[in-house]
Amino acid sequence: MSPANEGDGARARTILTPSSLNRLARDLIEDALPLVWVEGELSNVSRPASGHLYFTLKDSAAQVRCAMFKPRSTWLPFKPTDGMQVLARARVSLYEARGEFQLIAEHLEPAGEGALRREFERLKARLAAEGLFDAARKRALPAWPRRIGVITSATGAAVRDVLSVLGRRFPLVEVDVLPVPVQGNEAAPAIATMLAAAAAAARHDVLLLTRGGGSLEDLWAFNDERVARAIVASPIPVVAAIGHETDVSIADFVADLRAPTPSAAAELLVPDQADLGRLLQGQRDRLVVRQRHRLEALAQHLDHWHARLQALRPGERLARGHERLLGLRRRLEQFVAHGSERRHARLAKALSRLEVNHPGAHIQRTHTRLDTLQTRLCRAVVHAIERRRMSMAGLARTLQATSPLATLSRGYAILFDADSGRVLRSVGDVTAGTALRARLVDGEIRVRVMGE
C-alpha cells in the first residue's frame, strides 16, 4: 500500500483515548442496566476520612468492587465487616480513572434480610396494582383534631416523643394511647385488630400508627398485609410514622399521610398554639377595627342629622322674619314720610285699625309664645341629641352583650301599645281596658289590661 493510501485509511478510523473509552463504556453500562440487587460476602472493607465506604462483594467464582458514598454510608444501622454476608441495591458503573467495573451501592443490609426484602417488594407491587397506594384514595387530615388515637407500644420512646410534641404544640387535644406490640409474631394481628376496634368506636378524629426505628425484621409487622388492609378499611384517617426517615414500610404507602418520624407526625397532626394565638389575636384586632369604624360611621351620621336639625331651628327662622319685618317697617316709614296727604289719611286709618286690634299686644304674646316654643325646642333637641348619644353607647355595649331575643328565651316579654306600637316601660303608661301586644320569643299575643 502506498503512503497516500495509508493516510486515507487513518482518516477513516475512529481513534479514542483511554479516558474517552472509559467514559463511553460507563455511559453505556449505566444506561443499559437499572438498579440491581446483589448478594455476596464482604471483603476489603474500608472507610477513609472522607466517610465514604469501599468494599468488595464476592462469591466462590467472582468478585466486584463497590463504593457507597456519604451520606448513605453514614445511615447504615450496622457496621460492615469482612466476611459478612450482605444484600446490596446498587447502580452498575465504571470507575473511569482505572477502567474498573464497579457498583455504586445505595442500600446495604445483612443478607438475612434478603428474603424479607423480596417479600416486601412482592407485596408492595401487588398492593400497588390494586390501587391501594393511589393519592386519590387518600383522605385529608382534620385541621383541628379534638381527639387523637396513637397506636403504638405503651412503653416505647416513640409514644413519649409524640405526647411531648402534642402537649407542647396543642395542649387542648385529647390523646388516647392504644397499646399494641410493635414487633414479633403477635404484633401484626394485634395492630390490625386495634385499627378495626378504633374504627368501630369512632371516638377519634385521626389515628397515628407509629414506632421507633429498627432493622427490617424489627419493622416487619408494619409490612404485613393484614395491617395494610386494616389501614385502608379504616373510616378514620391514618397517619403512619414508622422508624426513622430512611425506613419505609407498606403501612407508610397505604396510610393517608406518611411522616418521617414520630415527632414529625405529631407536628403534622396539630397546629402550633403560638401560631393559633397569633391568628386569634389578628382576628380580634380586625374585629376591633371594624367595630371602631362602625361606631365612627354612626357618630358621623348622627352629626349630619344634628346639623340638619340646627339648620331647621324655628328660632332662626323667626329671627329672619323679624329682620324682614323691621325692613318692611322702615320702608313703610319712608313711604309715609314722602307720600301724599291721601296716603297720610290711609295710613292714619290703618293705624287706627291697628290700634283697635292691639297688634302690639298680639305681637308680644306671639313673641312670648315663640320664645317659649324656642326654649322647649332647644331643650328637646338637646335631649334628643343626648338620647342619640346614649343610644349609640348602648349599641356599642349591645355588640358585647346578649341579644334581646336571648332575653325573651329566658321567659321575658316586651309589651307594646296595640294602637301606637309604643313600647311600655311603666304601669303608668296604661289604664284598665288598654289593648296591648306582648312579644314573646316565638311570636306575639294580644292582651288587655284588666285593672291597675
C-alpha positions in Angstrom: 0.0 0.0 0.0 1.3 3.5 -0.9 1.8 6.2 1.8 -1.2 8.1 0.3 -3.5 5.1 0.8 -2.2 4.6 4.3 -3.1 8.3 5.1 -6.7 7.8 3.7 -7.2 4.7 5.9 -6.1 6.6 9.1 -8.5 9.4 8.4 -11.4 6.9 8.3 -10.6 5.4 11.7 -12.3 6.5 15.0 -9.5 7.0 17.5 -10.3 7.0 21.2 -8.2 8.0 24.2 -8.3 5.7 27.3 -10.4 8.4 29.2 -12.9 8.8 26.4 -13.2 5.0 26.0 -13.8 4.5 29.7 -16.4 7.4 29.7 -18.2 5.8 26.8 -18.2 2.4 28.4 -19.5 3.9 31.7 -22.3 5.7 29.9 -23.3 2.5 28.0 -23.3 0.4 31.2 -25.3 2.9 33.3 -27.9 3.5 30.6 -28.3 -0.2 29.9 -28.6 -1.6 33.5 -31.1 -0.5 36.1 -30.7 -0.7 39.8 -29.8 -4.3 40.7 -29.8 -6.4 43.9 -26.6 -8.2 44.6 -25.9 -10.7 47.4 -22.4 -11.7 48.4 -19.7 -11.7 51.0 -17.9 -8.5 52.1 -14.1 -8.2 51.8 -11.6 -5.4 51.7 -13.9 -3.1 53.7 -12.5 0.4 54.3 -13.9 3.7 55.4 -11.4 6.6 54.8 -11.6 10.0 56.4 -14.0 11.2 53.7 -16.7 9.0 55.3 -17.3 7.0 52.0 -17.4 3.2 52.3 -15.4 1.0 49.9 -15.6 -2.8 49.8 -15.6 -5.9 47.5 -18.6 -8.2 47.1 -17.6 -11.8 46.2 -18.8 -15.3 45.9 -17.0 -18.6 45.2 -16.5 -17.7 41.5 -16.2 -13.9 41.1 -15.9 -10.5 42.8 -16.8 -6.9 42.1 -15.6 -3.7 43.6 -18.2 -1.5 45.3 -18.5 2.1 46.7 -21.1 3.7 49.0 -20.9 7.5 49.3 -21.9 9.8 52.0 -24.5 10.4 53.4 -25.8 7.0 52.6 -22.8 5.3 54.1 -23.5 7.1 57.5 -27.1 5.9 57.6 -26.3 2.2 57.9 -27.8 0.6 61.0 -24.9 -1.9 61.3 -21.1 -1.9 60.8 -20.0 -3.7 57.7 -17.1 -6.1 58.3 -15.1 -8.5 56.2 -16.7 -11.9 55.9 -20.3 -10.6 56.4 -23.0 -11.7 54.0 -24.9 -8.7 52.7 -27.6 -7.7 50.2 -26.8 -4.5 48.2 -29.0 -2.4 46.0 -26.7 -0.7 43.5 -26.1 1.0 40.2 -23.7 -0.7 37.8 -21.0 1.7 36.7 -17.3 2.0 35.7 -14.5 3.8 37.6 -13.1 5.9 34.8 -9.7 6.7 36.3 -8.7 3.0 36.5 -11.1 1.5 34.0 -12.5 -0.8 36.7 -16.0 -2.2 36.7 -17.8 -1.3 40.0 -21.1 -1.0 41.8 -22.4 2.2 43.4 -24.4 1.0 46.4 -27.5 2.9 47.5 -28.6 0.5 50.1 -26.9 -2.2 52.2 -28.4 -4.7 54.6 -27.4 -8.1 56.2 -28.2 -10.9 53.8 -30.5 -12.4 56.3 -33.0 -9.6 55.4 -32.9 -10.5 51.7 -35.9 -12.8 51.8 -37.8 -10.3 53.8 -36.9 -7.6 51.3 -38.1 -9.7 48.3 -41.3 -10.4 50.1 -41.7 -6.7 50.8 -41.2 -5.9 47.1 -43.7 -8.6 46.0 -46.4 -7.3 48.5 -45.7 -3.7 47.5 -46.2 -4.5 43.8 -49.4 -6.4 44.4 -51.0 -3.7 46.6 -49.9 -1.0 44.2 -51.6 -2.9 41.4 -54.8 -2.9 43.4 -54.6 0.9 43.7 -54.1 1.0 47.5 -51.2 3.5 47.1 -53.1 5.9 44.9 -53.2 9.5 46.1 -56.8 9.9 45.0 -57.8 7.3 47.7 -56.0 9.2 50.5 -58.2 11.2 52.9 -57.4 14.7 54.1 -56.5 15.1 57.8 -58.7 17.3 60.0 -57.3 20.8 60.6 -58.4 20.9 64.2 -58.5 17.3 65.7 -60.1 17.1 69.1 -59.1 13.5 69.9 -56.2 11.5 68.5 -55.6 7.8 68.9 -52.0 6.7 69.0 -51.5 3.1 68.1 -48.0 2.1 69.4 -46.1 0.4 72.2 -47.1 2.0 75.6 -43.5 1.8 76.8 -41.5 2.8 73.7 -39.7 6.1 73.1 -42.0 6.9 70.2 -45.0 7.4 72.4 -43.1 9.7 74.7 -41.9 11.8 71.8 -45.4 12.0 70.4 -47.0 13.0 73.7 -44.3 15.6 74.3 -44.8 17.3 71.0 -48.6 17.2 71.2 -48.5 18.7 74.7 -46.2 21.4 73.6 -47.9 22.4 70.4 -51.6 22.0 71.2 -52.4 21.0 74.9 -56.2 21.1 74.2 -56.1 18.0 72.1 -57.2 14.7 73.8 -54.8 11.8 73.2 -55.7 8.1 73.7 -52.7 5.7 73.7 -54.0 2.4 72.1 -51.2 0.0 73.2 -50.1 -2.8 70.9 -46.9 -4.9 70.5 -44.8 -3.3 67.6 -42.6 -6.3 66.8 -42.8 -10.0 66.9 -45.2 -12.6 65.5 -48.1 -11.3 67.6 -47.6 -7.6 66.5 -49.3 -7.6 63.1 -52.6 -9.2 64.2 -52.7 -7.0 67.3 -52.2 -3.9 65.2 -54.9 -4.9 62.7 -57.3 -5.7 65.5 -56.7 -2.3 67.2 -57.2 -0.4 63.9 -60.6 -2.2 63.5 -61.6 -1.5 67.1 -60.7 2.2 66.8 -62.7 2.4 63.6 -65.7 0.8 65.2 -65.5 3.0 68.3 -65.5 6.2 66.2 -64.0 8.2 69.1 -61.1 9.7 67.3 -60.7 12.3 64.5 -57.4 10.8 63.3 -55.2 7.8 64.1 -51.4 7.7 64.4 -49.7 4.4 63.8 -46.1 4.7 64.9 -42.9 3.1 66.4 -39.2 3.9 66.7 -36.5 2.8 64.3 -35.1 -0.7 63.9 -34.0 -3.3 61.4 -36.2 -4.6 58.6 -37.1 -7.6 60.7 -38.0 -5.4 63.7 -40.3 -3.3 61.5 -41.8 -6.3 59.7 -45.2 -6.2 61.4 -45.8 -2.9 59.5 -45.2 -4.7 56.2 -47.9 -7.3 57.0 -50.8 -7.4 54.5 -53.4 -7.6 57.4 -52.2 -4.3 58.8 -52.2 -2.7 55.3 -55.8 -3.7 54.6 -56.9 -2.6 58.1 -55.5 0.9 57.4 -57.3 1.0 54.0 -60.6 -0.1 55.6 -60.4 2.4 58.4 -63.0 5.2 58.0 -60.8 7.4 60.2 -57.7 9.0 58.5 -54.5 7.2 59.5 -51.0 8.7 59.7 -48.0 6.4 59.6 -44.7 7.2 61.2 -42.6 4.0 61.2 -39.0 4.1 62.2 -36.5 6.7 61.1 -36.7 8.9 58.0 -34.9 6.3 55.9 -37.2 3.4 56.9 -40.1 2.7 54.6 -42.9 0.2 55.2 -46.0 -1.0 53.5 -48.0 0.9 56.2 -46.4 4.1 55.0 -47.6 3.6 51.5 -51.2 2.8 52.3 -51.6 5.4 55.1 -53.3 8.7 54.3 -50.1 10.5 55.3 -46.6 9.3 55.9 -44.4 11.2 58.4 -40.6 10.7 58.6 -40.5 10.3 62.4 -43.0 10.1 65.3 -42.2 13.6 66.4 -42.7 14.9 62.9 -46.1 13.1 62.8 -47.2 14.9 66.0 -46.2 18.2 64.4 -48.3 17.5 61.3 -51.4 16.4 63.3 -52.0 19.5 65.4 -51.5 23.3 64.9 -49.0 25.2 66.9 -50.7 27.0 69.8 -48.4 30.0 69.3 -49.5 30.3 65.6 -53.1 29.8 66.7 -52.7 32.6 69.3 -51.3 35.0 66.7 -54.2 34.1 64.4 -56.8 34.7 67.1 -55.1 38.0 68.0 -55.2 39.1 64.4 -58.9 38.2 64.2 -59.6 40.2 67.4 -57.7 43.2 66.1 -59.6 43.2 62.9 -62.9 42.9 64.8 -62.0 45.9 67.0 -61.0 48.0 63.9 -64.3 47.1 62.2 -66.2 47.9 65.3 -64.5 51.3 65.7 -65.2 52.1 62.0 -68.8 51.2 62.5 -69.1 53.5 65.6 -67.4 56.3 63.8 -69.8 56.0 60.9 -72.8 56.1 63.2 -71.4 59.1 65.0 -70.9 60.9 61.7 -74.4 60.0 60.7 -75.7 61.5 64.0 -73.6 64.6 63.5 -75.2 65.0 60.0 -78.7 64.8 61.4 -77.8 67.2 64.2 -76.5 69.7 61.7 -79.7 69.4 59.6 -81.8 69.9 62.8 -79.7 73.0 63.7 -80.3 74.4 60.2 -84.1 74.0 60.6 -84.4 75.6 64.1 -87.6 77.8 64.2 -85.8 80.4 66.3 -83.5 81.3 63.4 -86.4 81.4 61.0 -88.3 83.8 63.4 -85.2 85.9 63.7 -85.0 86.2 59.9 -88.7 87.0 59.8 -88.3 89.7 62.4 -85.5 91.3 60.4 -87.7 91.2 57.3 -90.5 92.9 59.3 -88.2 95.7 60.5 -87.1 96.2 56.9 -90.6 96.5 55.8 -91.4 98.9 58.6 -88.5 101.2 57.6 -89.8 101.1 54.0 -93.2 101.9 55.3 -92.0 104.8 57.3 -90.1 106.2 54.3 -93.2 105.8 52.2 -95.3 107.6 54.8 -92.8 110.4 55.1 -92.6 111.0 51.3 -96.2 110.1 50.5 -99.2 112.3 49.7 -101.9 113.5 52.1 -104.2 110.8 50.9 -101.6 108.3 51.9 -101.4 110.0 55.3 -105.1 109.6 55.6 -105.0 106.0 54.6 -102.1 105.5 57.0 -104.0 107.1 59.8 -107.0 104.9 59.1 -104.8 101.9 59.0 -103.1 102.9 62.2 -106.4 103.4 63.9 -107.4 99.9 62.8 -104.2 98.6 64.1 -104.8 100.3 67.4 -108.3 98.9 67.6 -106.9 95.3 67.1 -103.9 96.0 69.5 -101.3 94.4 67.2 -98.6 95.2 69.8 -100.1 93.1 72.4 -100.8 90.3 69.9 -97.2 90.5 68.7 -95.9 90.5 72.3 -98.0 87.4 73.0 -96.7 85.8 69.8 -93.1 86.7 70.7 -93.6 85.2 74.2 -95.1 82.1 72.8 -92.4 81.8 70.2 -89.7 82.3 72.9 -91.3 79.5 75.0 -91.5 77.2 71.9 -87.9 78.0 71.1 -86.8 77.2 74.6 -88.7 73.9 74.6 -87.4 73.1 71.1 -83.8 73.7 72.2 -84.3 71.6 75.3 -85.9 68.8 73.1 -83.0 69.0 70.6 -80.5 68.7 73.5 -82.5 65.8 74.9 -82.8 64.2 71.5 -79.0 64.5 71.0 -78.3 63.1 74.4 -80.7 60.2 73.8 -79.0 59.5 70.4 -75.6 59.6 72.1 -76.8 57.2 74.8 -78.4 55.0 72.1 -75.1 54.9 70.3 -73.3 53.9 73.5 -76.0 51.3 74.1 -75.5 49.9 70.6 -71.8 49.6 71.3 -72.5 47.8 74.5 -75.1 45.6 72.8 -72.4 44.3 70.4 -70.7 42.8 73.5 -73.9 41.8 75.3 -76.6 39.2 74.9 -79.2 39.6 72.1 -82.7 40.7 73.2 -84.1 37.5 71.7 -81.9 35.6 74.1 -83.6 37.6 77.0 -87.0 36.6 75.6 -86.0 33.0 75.5 -85.5 33.1 79.3 -89.2 33.9 79.8 -89.4 37.6 79.5 -91.8 39.6 77.2 -91.9 43.1 75.6 -95.2 45.0 75.8 -96.3 47.4 73.1 -99.3 49.7 72.9 -101.6 47.9 70.4 -102.6 51.2 68.6 -99.4 53.3 68.6 -96.9 50.4 68.8 -95.1 52.2 71.6 -93.0 50.1 74.0 -94.5 50.3 77.5 -91.9 50.9 80.3 -94.2 51.8 83.2 -97.6 50.8 84.7 -98.4 54.5 84.5 -98.4 54.2 80.6 -101.6 52.1 80.6 -105.2 52.2 82.0 -107.8 49.5 82.5 -109.0 48.2 79.2 -106.0 49.3 77.2 -105.2 46.8 74.3 -101.6 45.6 74.3 -99.3 43.4 72.2 -96.9 41.1 74.0 -93.9 39.9 72.1 -92.5 36.5 73.2 -89.6 34.5 71.9 -91.7 32.6 69.3 -94.3 35.3 68.3 -96.8 37.9 69.6 -100.1 37.7 71.5 -102.7 40.4 72.2 -103.7 41.1 75.8 -105.9 43.7 77.5 -105.3 45.4 80.9 -108.0 44.2 83.4 -107.2 46.6 86.1 -104.4 48.6 87.8 
